[in-house]
Amino acid sequence: MDAARAIYKLHGSAGRLAAYYPSAKHSFPPDARKKAYKFLDQHLKK
């Protein structure tokens, strides 16, 4: 994330980088899904 953060900041998009690591092995728990969908809607919907 640190390397990616520097690149995003360089291009003025630091707010478009996020990471969330739920305590789940190979599943996509509801809280992680909700955060991911909110992030995608925020940055991809027009």
N, C-alpha and C positions, 0 to 999 in steps of 0.2 A: 504494500500500500504506500509506503514512503516514496518509492520511485515513481509510482503512478501519480501520487499527489503532487510531486514537483512538476511533472509534465502538465497536468491539468491546470495547476496554478500559472505556469508559464503561458498557457493559452487562455487565461482568464476564466477558467471553468472549474475552479476549485469546489464550488458548491454542487457540482454535478457528479462528484465521486463519493461513494458511500460503501460501507461494508457492514454486514451484520452476520455474525457467526452464531447461529442458534446451537444449543446443546442437543443436537440430534445427529444421529449417524448418517443415514442415507434417506432421510425423509424430508419433507417440506412442511413443517408444522404450521398450523394456522397463523400464529403470530408472525412468523417469518414470511409467510405468503402475503399477509396483509401489508407488511412493511415493503416488500418487494413490489407489489402491485401499486401501492401509493407512490413509490419512487418512480416507477415507470410511467404512471399517469402524469405525474408532475413534470417529467422531463420529455416525454414523447408525444403526449396529446397536444393537439393544437386547438 
